Amino acid sequence: MDRHELGAREQAVLALERRGFASPGAKERAIREELDLAPVRYYQLLNALLDDERALAHDPVTVNRLRRVREARRSER
């Protein structure tokens, strides 16, 4: 794998973030069942991806949207 490209797990995390979920429970279930990750680990990976330029190149719309959400949450604190 080229070090300039995201791995399958990173791509799967971004793909899951692109989807809409009817409830938080549905998203948590998808994280566990489809990615075989604990939700806490999933969000750790996602947060790291938001700072990864490869993720931005792979899916700029999703990464920029999530960066805005993260920044808004930080400024609320």
mmCIF file of the N, C-alpha and C atoms, coordinates in Angstrom:
data_MODEL
# 
_entry.id   MODEL 
# 
loop_
_atom_site.group_PDB 
_atom_site.id 
_atom_site.type_symbol 
_atom_site.label_atom_id 
_atom_site.label_alt_id 
_atom_site.label_comp_id 
_atom_site.label_asym_id 
_atom_site.label_entity_id 
_atom_site.label_seq_id 
_atom_site.pdbx_PDB_ins_code 
_atom_site.Cartn_x 
_atom_site.Cartn_y 
_atom_site.Cartn_z 
_atom_site.occupancy 
_atom_site.B_iso_or_equiv 
_atom_site.pdbx_formal_charge 
_atom_site.auth_seq_id 
_atom_site.auth_comp_id 
_atom_site.auth_asym_id 
_atom_site.auth_atom_id 
_atom_site.pdbx_PDB_model_num 
ATOM 1   N N  . MET A 1 1  ? 0.847   -1.193 0.000  1.00 0.00 ? 1  MET A N  1 
ATOM 2   C CA . MET A 1 1  ? 0.000   0.000  0.000  1.00 0.00 ? 1  MET A CA 1 
ATOM 3   C C  . MET A 1 1  ? 0.884   1.245  0.000  1.00 0.00 ? 1  MET A C  1 
ATOM 4   N N  . ASP A 1 2  ? 0.526   2.191  -0.795 1.00 0.00 ? 2  ASP A N  1 
ATOM 5   C CA . ASP A 1 2  ? 1.213   3.480  -0.871 1.00 0.00 ? 2  ASP A CA 1 
ATOM 6   C C  . ASP A 1 2  ? 0.980   4.246  0.422  1.00 0.00 ? 2  ASP A C  1 
ATOM 7   N N  . ARG A 1 3  ? 2.031   4.829  0.960  1.00 0.00 ? 3  ARG A N  1 
ATOM 8   C CA . ARG A 1 3  ? 1.859   5.557  2.225  1.00 0.00 ? 3  ARG A CA 1 
ATOM 9   C C  . ARG A 1 3  ? 1.087   6.851  2.027  1.00 0.00 ? 3  ARG A C  1 
ATOM 10  N N  . HIS A 1 4  ? 0.805   7.199  0.781  1.00 0.00 ? 4  HIS A N  1 
ATOM 11  C CA . HIS A 1 4  ? 0.029   8.402  0.491  1.00 0.00 ? 4  HIS A CA 1 
ATOM 12  C C  . HIS A 1 4  ? -1.463  8.118  0.401  1.00 0.00 ? 4  HIS A C  1 
ATOM 13  N N  . GLU A 1 5  ? -1.834  6.856  0.556  1.00 0.00 ? 5  GLU A N  1 
ATOM 14  C CA . GLU A 1 5  ? -3.244  6.480  0.475  1.00 0.00 ? 5  GLU A CA 1 
ATOM 15  C C  . GLU A 1 5  ? -3.722  5.935  1.811  1.00 0.00 ? 5  GLU A C  1 
ATOM 16  N N  . LEU A 1 6  ? -4.997  6.089  2.056  1.00 0.00 ? 6  LEU A N  1 
ATOM 17  C CA . LEU A 1 6  ? -5.585  5.562  3.283  1.00 0.00 ? 6  LEU A CA 1 
ATOM 18  C C  . LEU A 1 6  ? -5.745  4.053  3.186  1.00 0.00 ? 6  LEU A C  1 
ATOM 19  N N  . GLY A 1 7  ? -5.657  3.398  4.324  1.00 0.00 ? 7  GLY A N  1 
ATOM 20  C CA . GLY A 1 7  ? -5.900  1.965  4.381  1.00 0.00 ? 7  GLY A CA 1 
ATOM 21  C C  . GLY A 1 7  ? -7.392  1.673  4.326  1.00 0.00 ? 7  GLY A C  1 
ATOM 22  N N  . ALA A 1 8  ? -7.718  0.401  4.212  1.00 0.00 ? 8  ALA A N  1 
ATOM 23  C CA . ALA A 1 8  ? -9.121  -0.003 4.108  1.00 0.00 ? 8  ALA A CA 1 
ATOM 24  C C  . ALA A 1 8  ? -9.925  0.417  5.336  1.00 0.00 ? 8  ALA A C  1 
ATOM 25  N N  . ARG A 1 9  ? -9.351  0.287  6.526  1.00 0.00 ? 9  ARG A N  1 
ATOM 26  C CA . ARG A 1 9  ? -10.082 0.650  7.744  1.00 0.00 ? 9  ARG A CA 1 
ATOM 27  C C  . ARG A 1 9  ? -10.370 2.148  7.763  1.00 0.00 ? 9  ARG A C  1 
ATOM 28  N N  . GLU A 1 10 ? -9.380  2.967  7.419  1.00 0.00 ? 10 GLU A N  1 
ATOM 29  C CA . GLU A 1 10 ? -9.598  4.416  7.398  1.00 0.00 ? 10 GLU A CA 1 
ATOM 30  C C  . GLU A 1 10 ? -10.668 4.796  6.381  1.00 0.00 ? 10 GLU A C  1 
ATOM 31  N N  . GLN A 1 11 ? -10.624 4.159  5.215  1.00 0.00 ? 11 GLN A N  1 
ATOM 32  C CA . GLN A 1 11 ? -11.642 4.436  4.199  1.00 0.00 ? 11 GLN A CA 1 
ATOM 33  C C  . GLN A 1 11 ? -13.022 4.018  4.694  1.00 0.00 ? 11 GLN A C  1 
ATOM 34  N N  . ALA A 1 12 ? -13.097 2.901  5.416  1.00 0.00 ? 12 ALA A N  1 
ATOM 35  C CA . ALA A 1 12 ? -14.382 2.419  5.938  1.00 0.00 ? 12 ALA A CA 1 
ATOM 36  C C  . ALA A 1 12 ? -14.933 3.383  6.993  1.00 0.00 ? 12 ALA A C  1 
ATOM 37  N N  . VAL A 1 13 ? -14.054 3.953  7.811  1.00 0.00 ? 13 VAL A N  1 
ATOM 38  C CA . VAL A 1 13 ? -14.491 4.926  8.820  1.00 0.00 ? 13 VAL A CA 1 
ATOM 39  C C  . VAL A 1 13 ? -15.107 6.141  8.122  1.00 0.00 ? 13 VAL A C  1 
ATOM 40  N N  . LEU A 1 14 ? -14.434 6.659  7.101  1.00 0.00 ? 14 LEU A N  1 
ATOM 41  C CA . LEU A 1 14 ? -14.971 7.816  6.381  1.00 0.00 ? 14 LEU A CA 1 
ATOM 42  C C  . LEU A 1 14 ? -16.273 7.468  5.662  1.00 0.00 ? 14 LEU A C  1 
ATOM 43  N N  . ALA A 1 15 ? -16.350 6.277  5.103  1.00 0.00 ? 15 ALA A N  1 
ATOM 44  C CA . ALA A 1 15 ? -17.580 5.862  4.417  1.00 0.00 ? 15 ALA A CA 1 
ATOM 45  C C  . ALA A 1 15 ? -18.742 5.799  5.401  1.00 0.00 ? 15 ALA A C  1 
ATOM 46  N N  . LEU A 1 16 ? -18.482 5.302  6.604  1.00 0.00 ? 16 LEU A N  1 
ATOM 47  C CA . LEU A 1 16 ? -19.547 5.227  7.600  1.00 0.00 ? 16 LEU A CA 1 
ATOM 48  C C  . LEU A 1 16 ? -19.985 6.638  7.994  1.00 0.00 ? 16 LEU A C  1 
ATOM 49  N N  . GLU A 1 17 ? -19.043 7.562  8.086  1.00 0.00 ? 17 GLU A N  1 
ATOM 50  C CA . GLU A 1 17 ? -19.389 8.944  8.440  1.00 0.00 ? 17 GLU A CA 1 
ATOM 51  C C  . GLU A 1 17 ? -20.226 9.635  7.360  1.00 0.00 ? 17 GLU A C  1 
ATOM 52  N N  . ARG A 1 18 ? -20.105 9.195  6.126  1.00 0.00 ? 18 ARG A N  1 
ATOM 53  C CA . ARG A 1 18 ? -20.892 9.797  5.034  1.00 0.00 ? 18 ARG A CA 1 
ATOM 54  C C  . ARG A 1 18 ? -22.362 9.416  5.126  1.00 0.00 ? 18 ARG A C  1 
ATOM 55  N N  . ARG A 1 19 ? -22.636 8.305  5.792  1.00 0.00 ? 19 ARG A N  1 
ATOM 56  C CA . ARG A 1 19 ? -24.007 7.812  5.860  1.00 0.00 ? 19 ARG A CA 1 
ATOM 57  C C  . ARG A 1 19 ? -24.812 8.566  6.904  1.00 0.00 ? 19 ARG A C  1 
ATOM 58  N N  . GLY A 1 20 ? -26.108 8.614  6.690  1.00 0.00 ? 20 GLY A N  1 
ATOM 59  C CA . GLY A 1 20 ? -26.996 9.187  7.697  1.00 0.00 ? 20 GLY A CA 1 
ATOM 60  C C  . GLY A 1 20 ? -27.580 8.072  8.539  1.00 0.00 ? 20 GLY A C  1 
ATOM 61  N N  . PHE A 1 21 ? -27.741 8.326  9.817  1.00 0.00 ? 21 PHE A N  1 
ATOM 62  C CA . PHE A 1 21 ? -28.309 7.313  10.709 1.00 0.00 ? 21 PHE A CA 1 
ATOM 63  C C  . PHE A 1 21 ? -29.531 7.892  11.386 1.00 0.00 ? 21 PHE A C  1 
ATOM 64  N N  . ALA A 1 22 ? -30.568 7.058  11.512 1.00 0.00 ? 22 ALA A N  1 
ATOM 65  C CA . ALA A 1 22 ? -31.825 7.498  12.112 1.00 0.00 ? 22 ALA A CA 1 
ATOM 66  C C  . ALA A 1 22 ? -31.666 7.806  13.593 1.00 0.00 ? 22 ALA A C  1 
ATOM 67  N N  . SER A 1 23 ? -30.748 7.102  14.240 1.00 0.00 ? 23 SER A N  1 
ATOM 68  C CA . SER A 1 23 ? -30.554 7.308  15.680 1.00 0.00 ? 23 SER A CA 1 
ATOM 69  C C  . SER A 1 23 ? -29.095 7.052  16.034 1.00 0.00 ? 23 SER A C  1 
ATOM 70  N N  . PRO A 1 24 ? -28.635 7.623  17.146 1.00 0.00 ? 24 PRO A N  1 
ATOM 71  C CA . PRO A 1 24 ? -27.263 7.340  17.586 1.00 0.00 ? 24 PRO A CA 1 
ATOM 72  C C  . PRO A 1 24 ? -27.037 5.845  17.789 1.00 0.00 ? 24 PRO A C  1 
ATOM 73  N N  . GLY A 1 25 ? -28.046 5.135  18.264 1.00 0.00 ? 25 GLY A N  1 
ATOM 74  C CA . GLY A 1 25 ? -27.912 3.696  18.474 1.00 0.00 ? 25 GLY A CA 1 
ATOM 75  C C  . GLY A 1 25 ? -27.618 2.943  17.190 1.00 0.00 ? 25 GLY A C  1 
ATOM 76  N N  . ALA A 1 26 ? -28.222 3.385  16.096 1.00 0.00 ? 26 ALA A N  1 
ATOM 77  C CA . ALA A 1 26 ? -27.991 2.730  14.808 1.00 0.00 ? 26 ALA A CA 1 
ATOM 78  C C  . ALA A 1 26 ? -26.541 2.907  14.366 1.00 0.00 ? 26 ALA A C  1 
ATOM 79  N N  . LYS A 1 27 ? -25.984 4.080  14.599 1.00 0.00 ? 27 LYS A N  1 
ATOM 80  C CA . LYS A 1 27 ? -24.588 4.334  14.225 1.00 0.00 ? 27 LYS A CA 1 
ATOM 81  C C  . LYS A 1 27 ? -23.654 3.486  15.082 1.00 0.00 ? 27 LYS A C  1 
ATOM 82  N N  . GLU A 1 28 ? -23.894 3.442  16.390 1.00 0.00 ? 28 GLU A N  1 
ATOM 83  C CA . GLU A 1 28 ? -23.048 2.641  17.283 1.00 0.00 ? 28 GLU A CA 1 
ATOM 84  C C  . GLU A 1 28 ? -23.084 1.175  16.859 1.00 0.00 ? 28 GLU A C  1 
ATOM 85  N N  . ARG A 1 29 ? -24.267 0.689  16.493 1.00 0.00 ? 29 ARG A N  1 
ATOM 86  C CA . ARG A 1 29 ? -24.413 -0.707 16.061 1.00 0.00 ? 29 ARG A CA 1 
ATOM 87  C C  . ARG A 1 29 ? -23.610 -0.947 14.780 1.00 0.00 ? 29 ARG A C  1 
ATOM 88  N N  . ALA A 1 30 ? -23.679 -0.012 13.834 1.00 0.00 ? 30 ALA A N  1 
ATOM 89  C CA . ALA A 1 30 ? -22.929 -0.154 12.582 1.00 0.00 ? 30 ALA A CA 1 
ATOM 90  C C  . ALA A 1 30 ? -21.423 -0.153 12.853 1.00 0.00 ? 30 ALA A C  1 
ATOM 91  N N  . ILE A 1 31 ? -20.980 0.679  13.780 1.00 0.00 ? 31 ILE A N  1 
ATOM 92  C CA . ILE A 1 31 ? -19.551 0.728  14.132 1.00 0.00 ? 31 ILE A CA 1 
ATOM 93  C C  . ILE A 1 31 ? -19.101 -0.641 14.641 1.00 0.00 ? 31 ILE A C  1 
ATOM 94  N N  . ARG A 1 32 ? -19.898 -1.222 15.531 1.00 0.00 ? 32 ARG A N  1 
ATOM 95  C CA . ARG A 1 32 ? -19.536 -2.526 16.105 1.00 0.00 ? 32 ARG A CA 1 
ATOM 96  C C  . ARG A 1 32 ? -19.631 -3.647 15.076 1.00 0.00 ? 32 ARG A C  1 
ATOM 97  N N  . GLU A 1 33 ? -20.736 -3.681 14.318 1.00 0.00 ? 33 GLU A N  1 
ATOM 98  C CA . GLU A 1 33 ? -20.984 -4.807 13.414 1.00 0.00 ? 33 GLU A CA 1 
ATOM 99  C C  . GLU A 1 33 ? -20.172 -4.731 12.136 1.00 0.00 ? 33 GLU A C  1 
ATOM 100 N N  . GLU A 1 34 ? -20.068 -3.557 11.537 1.00 0.00 ? 34 GLU A N  1 
ATOM 101 C CA . GLU A 1 34 ? -19.407 -3.451 10.232 1.00 0.00 ? 34 GLU A CA 1 
ATOM 102 C C  . GLU A 1 34 ? -17.899 -3.272 10.344 1.00 0.00 ? 34 GLU A C  1 
ATOM 103 N N  . LEU A 1 35 ? -17.456 -2.553 11.368 1.00 0.00 ? 35 LEU A N  1 
ATOM 104 C CA . LEU A 1 35 ? -16.026 -2.272 11.496 1.00 0.00 ? 35 LEU A CA 1 
ATOM 105 C C  . LEU A 1 35 ? -15.363 -3.076 12.609 1.00 0.00 ? 35 LEU A C  1 
ATOM 106 N N  . ASP A 1 36 ? -16.171 -3.766 13.402 1.00 0.00 ? 36 ASP A N  1 
ATOM 107 C CA . ASP A 1 36 ? -15.660 -4.557 14.523 1.00 0.00 ? 36 ASP A CA 1 
ATOM 108 C C  . ASP A 1 36 ? -14.794 -3.700 15.450 1.00 0.00 ? 36 ASP A C  1 
ATOM 109 N N  . LEU A 1 37 ? -15.303 -2.517 15.768 1.00 0.00 ? 37 LEU A N  1 
ATOM 110 C CA . LEU A 1 37 ? -14.601 -1.585 16.654 1.00 0.00 ? 37 LEU A CA 1 
ATOM 111 C C  . LEU A 1 37 ? -15.512 -1.186 17.800 1.00 0.00 ? 37 LEU A C  1 
ATOM 112 N N  . ALA A 1 38 ? -14.902 -0.914 18.937 1.00 0.00 ? 38 ALA A N  1 
ATOM 113 C CA . ALA A 1 38 ? -15.651 -0.277 20.021 1.00 0.00 ? 38 ALA A CA 1 
ATOM 114 C C  . ALA A 1 38 ? -15.868 1.176  19.602 1.00 0.00 ? 38 ALA A C  1 
ATOM 115 N N  . PRO A 1 39 ? -17.025 1.745  19.913 1.00 0.00 ? 39 PRO A N  1 
ATOM 116 C CA . PRO A 1 39 ? -17.275 3.138  19.533 1.00 0.00 ? 39 PRO A CA 1 
ATOM 117 C C  . PRO A 1 39 ? -16.189 4.113  19.999 1.00 0.00 ? 39 PRO A C  1 
ATOM 118 N N  . VAL A 1 40 ? -15.641 3.922  21.187 1.00 0.00 ? 40 VAL A N  1 
ATOM 119 C CA . VAL A 1 40 ? -14.584 4.822  21.670 1.00 0.00 ? 40 VAL A CA 1 
ATOM 120 C C  . VAL A 1 40 ? -13.381 4.771  20.727 1.00 0.00 ? 40 VAL A C  1 
ATOM 121 N N  . ARG A 1 41 ? -12.979 3.573  20.333 1.00 0.00 ? 41 ARG A N  1 
ATOM 122 C CA . ARG A 1 41 ? -11.833 3.413  19.416 1.00 0.00 ? 41 ARG A CA 1 
ATOM 123 C C  . ARG A 1 41 ? -12.163 4.023  18.054 1.00 0.00 ? 41 ARG A C  1 
ATOM 124 N N  . TYR A 1 42 ? -13.384 3.825  17.598 1.00 0.00 ? 42 TYR A N  1 
ATOM 125 C CA . TYR A 1 42 ? -13.820 4.406  16.326 1.00 0.00 ? 42 TYR A CA 1 
ATOM 126 C C  . TYR A 1 42 ? -13.638 5.923  16.337 1.00 0.00 ? 42 TYR A C  1 
ATOM 127 N N  . TYR A 1 43 ? -14.106 6.570  17.401 1.00 0.00 ? 43 TYR A N  1 
ATOM 128 C CA . TYR A 1 43 ? -14.016 8.028  17.459 1.00 0.00 ? 43 TYR A CA 1 
ATOM 129 C C  . TYR A 1 43 ? -12.575 8.507  17.613 1.00 0.00 ? 43 TYR A C  1 
ATOM 130 N N  . GLN A 1 44 ? -11.728 7.688  18.245 1.00 0.00 ? 44 GLN A N  1 
ATOM 131 C CA . GLN A 1 44 ? -10.303 8.030  18.299 1.00 0.00 ? 44 GLN A CA 1 
ATOM 132 C C  . GLN A 1 44 ? -9.709  8.001  16.887 1.00 0.00 ? 44 GLN A C  1 
ATOM 133 N N  . LEU A 1 45 ? -10.015 6.961  16.132 1.00 0.00 ? 45 LEU A N  1 
ATOM 134 C CA . LEU A 1 45 ? -9.520  6.849  14.754 1.00 0.00 ? 45 LEU A CA 1 
ATOM 135 C C  . LEU A 1 45 ? -10.051 7.992  13.896 1.00 0.00 ? 45 LEU A C  1 
ATOM 136 N N  . LEU A 1 46 ? -11.342 8.278  14.046 1.00 0.00 ? 46 LEU A N  1 
ATOM 137 C CA . LEU A 1 46 ? -11.957 9.346  13.258 1.00 0.00 ? 46 LEU A CA 1 
ATOM 138 C C  . LEU A 1 46 ? -11.288 10.687 13.551 1.00 0.00 ? 46 LEU A C  1 
ATOM 139 N N  . ASN A 1 47 ? -11.077 10.977 14.823 1.00 0.00 ? 47 ASN A N  1 
ATOM 140 C CA . ASN A 1 47 ? -10.469 12.242 15.192 1.00 0.00 ? 47 ASN A CA 1 
ATOM 141 C C  . ASN A 1 47 ? -9.061  12.371 14.601 1.00 0.00 ? 47 ASN A C  1 
ATOM 142 N N  . ALA A 1 48 ? -8.300  11.280 14.625 1.00 0.00 ? 48 ALA A N  1 
ATOM 143 C CA . ALA A 1 48 ? -6.965  11.298 14.026 1.00 0.00 ? 48 ALA A CA 1 
ATOM 144 C C  . ALA A 1 48 ? -7.055  11.505 12.510 1.00 0.00 ? 48 ALA A C  1 
ATOM 145 N N  . LEU A 1 49 ? -8.057  10.899 11.885 1.00 0.00 ? 49 LEU A N  1 
ATOM 146 C CA . LEU A 1 49 ? -8.233  11.054 10.438 1.00 0.00 ? 49 LEU A CA 1 
ATOM 147 C C  . LEU A 1 49 ? -8.510  12.500 10.051 1.00 0.00 ? 49 LEU A C  1 
ATOM 148 N N  . LEU A 1 50 ? -9.200  13.235 10.908 1.00 0.00 ? 50 LEU A N  1 
ATOM 149 C CA . LEU A 1 50 ? -9.536  14.619 10.579 1.00 0.00 ? 50 LEU A CA 1 
ATOM 150 C C  . LEU A 1 50 ? -8.297  15.492 10.468 1.00 0.00 ? 50 LEU A C  1 
ATOM 151 N N  . ASP A 1 51 ? -7.198  15.046 11.060 1.00 0.00 ? 51 ASP A N  1 
ATOM 152 C CA . ASP A 1 51 ? -5.940  15.788 10.987 1.00 0.00 ? 51 ASP A CA 1 
ATOM 153 C C  . ASP A 1 51 ? -4.992  15.204 9.942  1.00 0.00 ? 51 ASP A C  1 
ATOM 154 N N  . ASP A 1 52 ? -5.450  14.222 9.197  1.00 0.00 ? 52 ASP A N  1 
ATOM 155 C CA . ASP A 1 52 ? -4.616  13.513 8.222  1.00 0.00 ? 52 ASP A CA 1 
ATOM 156 C C  . ASP A 1 52 ? -4.901  14.059 6.819  1.00 0.00 ? 52 ASP A C  1 
ATOM 157 N N  . GLU A 1 53 ? -3.873  14.583 6.189  1.00 0.00 ? 53 GLU A N  1 
ATOM 158 C CA . GLU A 1 53 ? -4.042  15.162 4.849  1.00 0.00 ? 53 GLU A CA 1 
ATOM 159 C C  . GLU A 1 53 ? -4.485  14.118 3.822  1.00 0.00 ? 53 GLU A C  1 
ATOM 160 N N  . ARG A 1 54 ? -4.135  12.845 4.058  1.00 0.00 ? 54 ARG A N  1 
ATOM 161 C CA . ARG A 1 54 ? -4.583  11.787 3.133  1.00 0.00 ? 54 ARG A CA 1 
ATOM 162 C C  . ARG A 1 54 ? -6.092  11.650 3.183  1.00 0.00 ? 54 ARG A C  1 
ATOM 163 N N  . ALA A 1 55 ? -6.659  11.782 4.387  1.00 0.00 ? 55 ALA A N  1 
ATOM 164 C CA . ALA A 1 55 ? -8.117  11.702 4.523  1.00 0.00 ? 55 ALA A CA 1 
ATOM 165 C C  . ALA A 1 55 ? -8.777  12.870 3.810  1.00 0.00 ? 55 ALA A C  1 
ATOM 166 N N  . LEU A 1 56 ? -8.192  14.052 3.955  1.00 0.00 ? 56 LEU A N  1 
ATOM 167 C CA . LEU A 1 56 ? -8.728  15.227 3.274  1.00 0.00 ? 56 LEU A CA 1 
ATOM 168 C C  . LEU A 1 56 ? -8.705  15.029 1.758  1.00 0.00 ? 56 LEU A C  1 
ATOM 169 N N  . ALA A 1 57 ? -7.626  14.470 1.246  1.00 0.00 ? 57 ALA A N  1 
ATOM 170 C CA . ALA A 1 57 ? -7.525  14.221 -0.203 1.00 0.00 ? 57 ALA A CA 1 
ATOM 171 C C  . ALA A 1 57 ? -8.532  13.153 -0.646 1.00 0.00 ? 57 ALA A C  1 
ATOM 172 N N  . HIS A 1 58 ? -8.766  12.161 0.199  1.00 0.00 ? 58 HIS A N  1 
ATOM 173 C CA . HIS A 1 58 ? -9.665  11.045 -0.140 1.00 0.00 ? 58 HIS A CA 1 
ATOM 174 C C  . HIS A 1 58 ? -11.134 11.484 -0.146 1.00 0.00 ? 58 HIS A C  1 
ATOM 175 N N  . ASP A 1 59 ? -11.526 12.283 0.843  1.00 0.00 ? 59 ASP A N  1 
ATOM 176 C CA . ASP A 1 59 ? -12.937 12.657 0.990  1.00 0.00 ? 59 ASP A CA 1 
ATOM 177 C C  . ASP A 1 59 ? -13.042 14.063 1.582  1.00 0.00 ? 59 ASP A C  1 
ATOM 178 N N  . PRO A 1 60 ? -12.741 15.076 0.769  1.00 0.00 ? 60 PRO A N  1 
ATOM 179 C CA . PRO A 1 60 ? -12.695 16.446 1.301  1.00 0.00 ? 60 PRO A CA 1 
ATOM 180 C C  . PRO A 1 60 ? -14.028 16.942 1.866  1.00 0.00 ? 60 PRO A C  1 
ATOM 181 N N  . VAL A 1 61 ? -15.138 16.553 1.278  1.00 0.00 ? 61 VAL A N  1 
ATOM 182 C CA . VAL A 1 61 ? -16.439 17.038 1.758  1.00 0.00 ? 61 VAL A CA 1 
ATOM 183 C C  . VAL A 1 61 ? -16.700 16.540 3.182  1.00 0.00 ? 61 VAL A C  1 
ATOM 184 N N  . THR A 1 62 ? -16.538 15.248 3.387  1.00 0.00 ? 62 THR A N  1 
ATOM 185 C CA . THR A 1 62 ? -16.791 14.669 4.706  1.00 0.00 ? 62 THR A CA 1 
ATOM 186 C C  . THR A 1 62 ? -15.799 15.193 5.740  1.00 0.00 ? 62 THR A C  1 
ATOM 187 N N  . VAL A 1 63 ? -14.518 15.205 5.396  1.00 0.00 ? 63 VAL A N  1 
ATOM 188 C CA . VAL A 1 63 ? -13.494 15.646 6.356  1.00 0.00 ? 63 VAL A CA 1 
ATOM 189 C C  . VAL A 1 63 ? -13.703 17.115 6.728  1.00 0.00 ? 63 VAL A C  1 
ATOM 190 N N  . ASN A 1 64 ? -13.971 17.962 5.762  1.00 0.00 ? 64 ASN A N  1 
ATOM 191 C CA . ASN A 1 64 ? -14.181 19.377 6.081  1.00 0.00 ? 64 ASN A CA 1 
ATOM 192 C C  . ASN A 1 64 ? -15.441 19.580 6.923  1.00 0.00 ? 64 ASN A C  1 
ATOM 193 N N  . ARG A 1 65 ? -16.500 18.831 6.630  1.00 0.00 ? 65 ARG A N  1 
ATOM 194 C CA . ARG A 1 65 ? -17.725 18.929 7.439  1.00 0.00 ? 65 ARG A CA 1 
ATOM 195 C C  . ARG A 1 65 ? -17.439 18.531 8.883  1.00 0.00 ? 65 ARG A C  1 
ATOM 196 N N  . LEU A 1 66 ? -16.734 17.425 9.063  1.00 0.00 ? 66 LEU A N  1 
ATOM 197 C CA . LEU A 1 66 ? -16.442 16.954 10.414 1.00 0.00 ? 66 LEU A CA 1 
ATOM 198 C C  . LEU A 1 66 ? -15.475 17.875 11.144 1.00 0.00 ? 66 LEU A C  1 
ATOM 199 N N  . ARG A 1 67 ? -14.551 18.475 10.409 1.00 0.00 ? 67 ARG A N  1 
ATOM 200 C CA . ARG A 1 67 ? -13.651 19.459 11.035 1.00 0.00 ? 67 ARG A CA 1 
ATOM 201 C C  . ARG A 1 67 ? -14.438 20.656 11.553 1.00 0.00 ? 67 ARG A C  1 
ATOM 202 N N  . ARG A 1 68 ? -15.425 21.108 10.771 1.00 0.00 ? 68 ARG A N  1 
ATOM 203 C CA . ARG A 1 68 ? -16.257 22.239 11.217 1.00 0.00 ? 68 ARG A CA 1 
ATOM 204 C C  . ARG A 1 68 ? -17.052 21.877 12.467 1.00 0.00 ? 68 ARG A C  1 
ATOM 205 N N  . VAL A 1 69 ? -17.614 20.670 12.485 1.00 0.00 ? 69 VAL A N  1 
ATOM 206 C CA . VAL A 1 69 ? -18.369 20.211 13.655 1.00 0.00 ? 69 VAL A CA 1 
ATOM 207 C C  . VAL A 1 69 ? -17.445 20.159 14.871 1.00 0.00 ? 69 VAL A C  1 
ATOM 208 N N  . ARG A 1 70 ? -16.265 19.595 14.702 1.00 0.00 ? 70 ARG A N  1 
ATOM 209 C CA . ARG A 1 70 ? -15.316 19.485 15.812 1.00 0.00 ? 70 ARG A CA 1 
ATOM 210 C C  . ARG A 1 70 ? -14.927 20.870 16.337 1.00 0.00 ? 70 ARG A C  1 
ATOM 211 N N  . GLU A 1 71 ? -14.666 21.777 15.426 1.00 0.00 ? 71 GLU A N  1 
ATOM 212 C CA . GLU A 1 71 ? -14.269 23.133 15.834 1.00 0.00 ? 71 GLU A CA 1 
ATOM 213 C C  . GLU A 1 71 ? -15.405 23.840 16.568 1.00 0.00 ? 71 GLU A C  1 
ATOM 214 N N  . ALA A 1 72 ? -16.631 23.649 16.099 1.00 0.00 ? 72 ALA A N  1 
ATOM 215 C CA . ALA A 1 72 ? -17.785 24.264 16.765 1.00 0.00 ? 72 ALA A CA 1 
ATOM 216 C C  . ALA A 1 72 ? -17.929 23.718 18.181 1.00 0.00 ? 72 ALA A C  1 
ATOM 217 N N  . ARG A 1 73 ? -17.721 22.426 18.358 1.00 0.00 ? 73 ARG A N  1 
ATOM 218 C CA . ARG A 1 73 ? -17.815 21.822 19.694 1.00 0.00 ? 73 ARG A CA 1 
ATOM 219 C C  . ARG A 1 73 ? -16.724 22.335 20.611 1.00 0.00 ? 73 ARG A C  1 
ATOM 220 N N  . ARG A 1 74 ? -15.526 22.502 20.057 1.00 0.00 ? 74 ARG A N  1 
ATOM 221 C CA . ARG A 1 74 ? -14.429 23.022 20.869 1.00 0.00 ? 74 ARG A CA 1 
ATOM 222 C C  . ARG A 1 74 ? -14.704 24.454 21.326 1.00 0.00 ? 74 ARG A C  1 
ATOM 223 N N  . SER A 1 75 ? -15.275 25.246 20.449 1.00 0.00 ? 75 SER A N  1 
ATOM 224 C CA . SER A 1 75 ? -15.503 26.650 20.808 1.00 0.00 ? 75 SER A CA 1 
ATOM 225 C C  . SER A 1 75 ? -16.672 26.793 21.783 1.00 0.00 ? 75 SER A C  1 
ATOM 226 N N  . GLU A 1 76 ? -17.521 25.763 21.900 1.00 0.00 ? 76 GLU A N  1 
ATOM 227 C CA . GLU A 1 76 ? -18.629 25.799 22.873 1.00 0.00 ? 76 GLU A CA 1 
ATOM 228 C C  . GLU A 1 76 ? -18.126 25.573 24.288 1.00 0.00 ? 76 GLU A C  1 
ATOM 229 N N  . ARG A 1 77 ? -16.978 24.930 24.423 1.00 0.00 ? 77 ARG A N  1 
ATOM 230 C CA . ARG A 1 77 ? -16.460 24.593 25.762 1.00 0.00 ? 77 ARG A CA 1 
ATOM 231 C C  . ARG A 1 77 ? -15.895 25.790 26.467 1.00 0.00 ? 77 ARG A C  1 
# 
